[in-house]
């Protein structure tokens, strides 16, 4: 199996025409570039999220051209520290034009959603995300099997239909930062 990462993985976000959807199902991700911001969040210290700025610029640029980013995050309750951090960070990505929504793990299980992360570009390019045992991203596997792509489109639609908007979810969970 060949995994895309680095610039090859980044090219996926520049090459799609209309839609990019992500399903996130992990309660934690270990990304060196965001660990300091997570530490500051937990310590209630101010942070300008320097690692996120290129992503926000890319989203603003894409959405200004009519390209759409959407995401559903499946989370366990009670929320992990990392999931609370993710809800806090999503105010900035949503502000840039990405629409991030939340679904509890119980709801995801009731919908028989997969237990793996993936990106779906233009409803026809499927990239399954792979992580190591420490929750670090290893790369994305391009899946070309048509039946798998259709199945992941179904899961996207089921997740999106059941998921709550970020602000509604933050309010329901009484996170104090809407």
Secondary structure, DSSP 8 states (H G I E B T S, - for coil): ---B-HHHHHTHHHH-SSEEEEEE--S----HHHHHHHHHHHTT-----GGGHHHHHHHHHHHHTT-EEEEEEEE-SS--HHHHHHHHHHHHHHHHT-EEEEEEHHHHHHTT--SS-EEEETTTEEEEEEE-TTS-EEEEEEE--HHHHHHHHHHHHHHHHH-EEHHHHHHHTT-S--
